[in-house]
Amino acid sequence: MTGPTPAPVRGYTASKDQLLARLRRVEGQVRGIEKMVDEDRYCIDVLTQISAIQAALDKVALGLLDGHARHCMREGAAEGRADEVATEMMAAVGRLMKRG
């Protein structure tokens, strides 16, 4: 009988606590915007906060991409899947860049 399967190591595993803290802050900012809308706050103020959230999420995304490039792509290349993981990463970057 074997024990439980360990969780896979991801590119962001080393910075997971920081990533989760940043996401909790973003979650709080979103709740703040919800309150602003409920209180009929000035449109530009709400838009400014939305912009701040987008910037925070961009930082999260860049951190994840960095981890992917440094860990997952290296691992994929060692397994002979360099083209596959590069294509996957570029598709993710493309999705991140498509806005509005």
Buried (B, 14 or more C-beta within 10 A) or exposed (E): EEEEEEEEEEBBEEBEEEBEEBEEEBEEBEEBBEEBEEEEEEEEEBEEBBEBBEEBBEEBBEBBBEBBBEBBBBBBBEEEBEEEBBEBBEEBEEEBEEEE
